[in-house]
Amino acid sequence: MSTKLAKTNFEIHPLLKKRWSPRSFSKQEVEAEKLQSMFEAARWAPSSSNEQPWRFIVGIKGDATYQRIFSILVEFNQLWTITAPILILAIARKSSVKRPDKENISARYDVGQAMAYLTFQASSDGLYVHQMGGLDTQKAAEIFDVPKDYVVLTASAIGYIGDPEALHPNLIKMEKDARERNPLNEQVFESSFGNPSNFVK
């Protein structure tokens, strides 16, 4: 099951249409040049005041970093990430580089943009990214010696799509379910909050 296309109401880029977050990953290794491209894409994400607050810790299956990232995932996520060839942590710098005494209120937003750039570059190379909030971020900070001025935000599994039938039985249905999103008229407004914009009605 390599594709699970979004059923969109309006036309979008094919890469965006095919992007989704699988749990079934192949054991196939991810080529170094594709990893380089993913993080290069993240490097060029939009950034408030060009602060570039994103940092990443990357584990490759078989190395100690991978095992440490795996160890801080919640049990549910450990159930399916076991075959993913790459695990990463996304981290944000909390203070401004230019004014260390001031909080960078855009930091988390910017890290999200960097992850989006990384994800779409991965998609263009035939890879899939599944981002996770289910992890012990404090433990992650401890075992990776993350400085106090940084915060661990999310973990992600990256790799080639795998066979959903190889997943734990409880996860197979979730893997095959249709993708769904709330309609645009619940998200895009004009005049006042909650009033749908005319072009999405």
N, C-alpha and C positions, 0 to 999 in steps of 0.2 A: 504494500500500500504506500506508494511513493507520493501520491497527490491526494489532497482533501481540499479541493478548491472552495473558497468562500463564495456564497451565493449573494452577490452584491446587487444593490438596487441601482447603482450608478457605476460607470466604467472606472476601473482603477488599474494601476500597473500590474502586469502579470505576476511579477515577483511578490507584490503585496497580496495578491489573490491566493497564491499558493503557500504563503508563509503560515505555518501553524506550529503548535508546540507538542510534538509527539512524546510518548514515553518509551516507545520501542526504538532502540538504537542498535545498529549493526556494530559488530566488534571491529569493523574495518578501521584502520588507523587514519587519522586526518593528516594530510600532507603538510609539511612545515611551511611551504609557500602559501597555503590557504590560511594557516594560522597568522602568518605575517600580514596577509591582506586584510583579514578581519580586524586586527588591532590597528593597522594603518588607517582603515576606514573610521574606527572609533576615534583615532587621534584627530581627525578632521571634522568631527561633529561640531555643531554650533556651541558656543560657550560664552556666557555672560562675562564681559570685560576680558575675554580671552584668558580666563583663570584656569581652564582645563583641570577641574578638580578630580577627574577620574583616575583611579588606579586599579590594577587588576592583578590577581594572583592566579596563576594557571597551573593546573595539575594534569599531567598526561598519564593515562592508564599504566600502572606498573611502577610509577615513581612515588616517593614519600609524600609529596605535596598533594597528589591526587587522593591518597589514602586519608590524609588529614582533612581535606575538604569533605570527603565522603563521611568521615566520622562525625561531623557537626551537622549533617542533614537530619531532619526528622525521619522517623522510621518509615513513614509512608514513601518519602522520596528515595530513601535507600532501597526500597523494594524494586524500583524500576531503573534507577541510575546505574545499577550494577554493571550494565553492558556499555554505558556511554564511554567513548574513548577520551573525552576531554571534560574536565570540571573546572569552572572558574568562579572566583569571587569578584564582585564589583564593589568598589570602595570609594567613598567620597571624602575629600578634604573639607573639613567644617569651616575653617577660617579663610579669609581672603589672603592670597599670596602677597598682594600689594599692601594690605593693611592687616597684619596678623592679629590685631586686637579686635577686628570686626568680623562678625559671622558672615559667611557667604550664603545668603538665603537662597541662591539659585543652584547651589551645589548638587542637591539630589536631582533636581530637574535636568541639569546638564549631564549627570551620569546616566540618567534615563535616555537622553538623546544619544549619548555615546554608545549605549547598548543597542539602541535602535539601528544606528549606523552599522555596528558590528553584525547585527542580525541580518540586515538586508545584504551586506556583503557576503555573509555565509550562505544565504539563500541563492545568491547569484552563482555561487560555486558548488551548488548541489548539496549543501549541508543544512542541518536543522538545529535550532537553538530552543531549549526549553528553560525559561527563567523561573526561579523558585524563591518564594519568601519563607519557605519552611526550613529554617536552619537556626542554629544557636549562634547568633551574631557575636555575642560577648565571648563565647568560647573560641570562636574563630579569631577574634582580635587577640586573645591571649596566646593561642598556639602559634600564630603567625607574627607575633610581636608588632602588631599594628599600633603606630603612635597614637597618643590620646587625641591628637588633633584630627584624626581620621575616624570614619565610621563604616563598618561593614554593612552593606545594604542587602545584597542578594547573592544567590549562587545560580549558576547556569550549567546545564549539560549540553554538550555540542557533539555532533557527529552525523553520520549517514543514517538514513532511515532503516529501521529493522523490521522484522516480522512480528506483527502484533500478537500472533498466536504463541509467541515465545514468552509473552508477559505472564505475570501471575494471573490466574483466572479471574480475580476480582477486577482487574484493570482492562481486560480485553474489550468489554463493552464500551468503556469510556474512550478507548482508543479509536473505536469505530463510529462513535456517535457523530452526528452532523454538527458542524460548527455553527454557533449562533451569536448574534450581537443584537443589542437593543436598537430600535429604529432611530434614525437621525432626528426625528421630530421630538425625541426625548433628550436630545443632546445639544442641538444647535438652535439658539434663540435670537430673537430681536425684540426691541422695545423694552422688554422686561424679562427677568429670569422666569423660565417655564413657558414663555410664549414662543412657539415654534417659528423659525424663520420661514418666509414664504417659499424660498427655493427648495426647501426639504419637505414641504407639505405634500 
